[in-house]
Every structure is written in structure tokens, then in C-alpha cells.
């Protein structure tokens, strides 16, 4: 992703969303030891990686809504980058933005 990485959710492409899933997979599988290692590899700040890896656990319905530029899904994704806790159940995520 390099120097072209944006700081907010508004302009994320599907490729970038897939990279976020890859980052989470790398961490969970032990292919990398830390967020700092991913950040160094991608040439971004560790805080950015931590904020956005949360989005790898979003409901597929929310991701589809985001891809279609749904205002509710976009706002939810943006809010999640700032929250400490993410509802683990996809149904709870969807219900919170009225698409359940």
C-alpha cells in the first residue's frame, strides 16, 4: 500500500479491504510477530494498521454495503476505526445500522 495509503475510510478500495484481511490473517497465523512488522512492511504507522485491522471482522453485508457506497455502511466503518470494541456477532453489527 505504501505512501498512497489514505488515513480515513472514505476512499478505501476493495483491494485495500482485502489487504486488511490479509494483515489480520498474517497476525493470527503467526506469519508476522506484530502490527509494527506489518506497518514497516507496508510503510504506514502501526496505529493505522491497528485501526484498520478491526475492519477485517466486519459482516459481509456491511462490506457489500460499503462497496456499494451505502451511507449507513460507510458511516459504520468509519466509526469502527475509532471504537475500542467491535461487536463480534455479525447480526449485532448489522442490527446497529439497520440492515439486519
N, C-alpha and C positions, 0 to 999 in steps of 0.2 A: 504494500500500500504506500509506503514511502512518504515523501513530502506532500503528496496530493491528498492526504487524509484530512477530512473535514472535522471540525470539533463538535458539531451538532448532528442530530438525526435527520434533519430535513433533506439532505442531499444524498443519503446513503443509497448505493446501488445494490442490486441483488448480489453481485459479486462480492461486495463488501460484507453483506449479511452472511454470505457463505463463509467468508474468511473468519467472521466472528465465531461461527460454529466450529470451524477448524481450530481456532485458538482454544476454545473450551475443550474440544476433544484432545488436543495436544496436552493440556494440563491434566485432564482426567486419566489419560493413558500413560502419563509419565514420560512422554516424548520430550517435554521441556520441564525444567525444575521450577520455574517461576514466571510470574507475569513480567518481571523485569527482563527475563530472557526473550520473551515474545516481543516486548517493546523494543529491545535493542535490535532484534532481527527485522522488525517492521519499521524501525526508525520513527517511533512515536513515544510519547510519555507513558510510563506504567499506569498512571491514573486513567488515561484514555482506554487502555486495554481493560482495566478492571471495570470501568463504567460500562463498556460496550459488551463485554462477555456475558453480562446478565441477559442480554437480548437473545442469546443463543437458546434460552429456555422458554421462549415465548410460544404460545399456542399457534399452531399452523394457521388457524383462522385469522389471528391478528396479523401474522406475517403476510398472508394473502391480502388482507385489507390494506396493509401498509404499501404493498406493491401496487395496489390499485389506487393509491393516494387517498384512502379513506381518512377524513379529518379525525375521526374518533381514534382509529388505529395509530395514526401519526402522533397525535397528542399523547396517547398512552405510551408509545415507545419513547417519546421524549421525556415523559415523567419518570419512566423506569430507569433512565440513565442517572437520575438523581436520587432515587429511593434506595434505602438500605436493604429492604426486604422485598422480594418478589413472590406473589402467591405461586405456590408450586403447582397447584391444580389448574390445568388449562381452563376448566369450566369457570373457576373463580376469576381468572384473568378476563375471560370473555364476558362474564356477567358484569364485571366492573365497568365495562364500556358499552354495555347494552347489545352485545352481539351473541350472547349465549343462547 
